Amino acid sequence: MKKSPLPLQNACGGSKNQSLGKEALVKLLRWHFGHPEFRGKQLDAIEAVLSGRDCFCLMPTGGGKSMCYQIPALAKKTGIVLVVCPLIALMENQVMALKEKGIAAEYLSSTQATQTKNKIHEDLDSGKPSLRLLYVTPELIATPGFMTKLRKIHTRGLLNLVAIDEAHCISSWGHDFRPSYRKLSTLRSHFPGVPILALTATAVPKVQKDVIESLCLQHPLILKSSFNRPNIHYEVRYKDLLDDVYADLCDVLKSSGDVCAIVYCLERTMCDDLSAHLSKNGISCAAYHAGLNDKLRSSVLDNWISSKIQVVVATVAFGV
Ligand SMILES: Nc1ncnc2c1ncn2[C@@H]1O[C@H](COP(=O)(O)OP(=O)(O)OP(=O)(O)O)[C@@H](O)[C@H]1O
């Protein structure tokens, strides 16, 4: 069942003060997401951006980075949080999950119907947007039309935060460099006073420095969480020592029970080939790579998340 937003006066016990304290933020977390407490450095990041400070947040995959901008979006009475995200599939997924929780979130992408896009633009132009979170690609931010729109929103005091997910994509030193991320370097000067939150799970020190400098973050709070994941078991098998790599992989997947898995390959053709092989051997799986159209990729992601398929055989296009 969908929940209505927790009225902020309930979260902060009737206080007129716009800036919420820890207790009120925990209330929002429990009400909207059902988690009892903040994890790791989430609260530090949330408090920093709510106080108007830039923040660079390095957290492992699955560490809960999204909460660092989703809670601030809920902690403000008006205005939006803009989330820059590199993958349409990721945006779709997050927006769907937020909507299920009754949180007003949308994304703008080329894949959407014109009618849907128009509705979002109308809301943004209204001067009193009902949206709390708007997900966009870096390419869209770079378009002059959309930038003009954002500047209007900012002038009206309605841009609360810019969150940049997978921020390492801005660095040419990183493995996922996306030229369009470079254009995000203008955000700081276009939106003075709006905090920028850079989030990543994969930044070595050189990349961290590059991300902070490229985004022109000002005295950012730098948060780094431990990457030790005691729930993950690592095992290395040498391909050269195996008689049949595909057969070995089949055995590993079958003996792991009902777990979901991602098998990363270097090439698209290998994804298709291995996926076909695993399917033939009774493992429910699908290939995912940049050679497939958006619709197909989105349906593979949905099927994997909803456990309709167990294994995705992918290139790095899966989960940038
Ligand atoms: N405080 C919390 N307590 C318990 N679970 C949490 C908390 N915060 C987030 N989670 C859960 O952790 C999971 C991962 O969160 P999230 O997707 O935000 O991670 P992430 O750091 O963005 O990962 P990725 O690097 O893959 O994008 C989600 O299922 C989320 O609901």
The ligand as an ORCA input file, in Angstrom:
! r2SCAN-3c Opt
* xyz 0 1
  N      19.937      2.835      6.641
  C      19.677      1.729      5.987
  N      19.349      0.610      6.656
  C      19.081     -0.557      5.991
  N      19.104     -0.681      4.647
  C      19.423      0.404      3.930
  C      19.723      1.660      4.557
  N      20.005      2.551      3.582
  C      19.876      1.898      2.408
  N      19.527      0.623      2.620
  C      19.278     -0.418      1.589
  O      20.503     -0.772      0.995
  C      20.276     -1.173     -0.353
  C      21.283     -0.479     -1.265
  O      21.001      0.911     -1.284
  P      21.401      1.791     -2.534
  O      20.809      1.243     -3.772
  O      21.121      3.186     -2.184
  O      22.956      1.550     -2.560
  P      24.019      2.266     -3.444
  O      25.130      2.617     -2.541
  O      23.384      3.355     -4.241
  O      24.462      1.094     -4.407
  P      25.051      1.183     -5.899
  O      26.491      1.529     -5.767
  O      24.804     -0.200     -6.404
  O      24.258      2.229     -6.650
  C      18.838     -0.826     -0.675
  O      18.077     -2.023     -0.639
  C      18.424      0.097      0.444
  O      17.042     -0.002      0.739
*
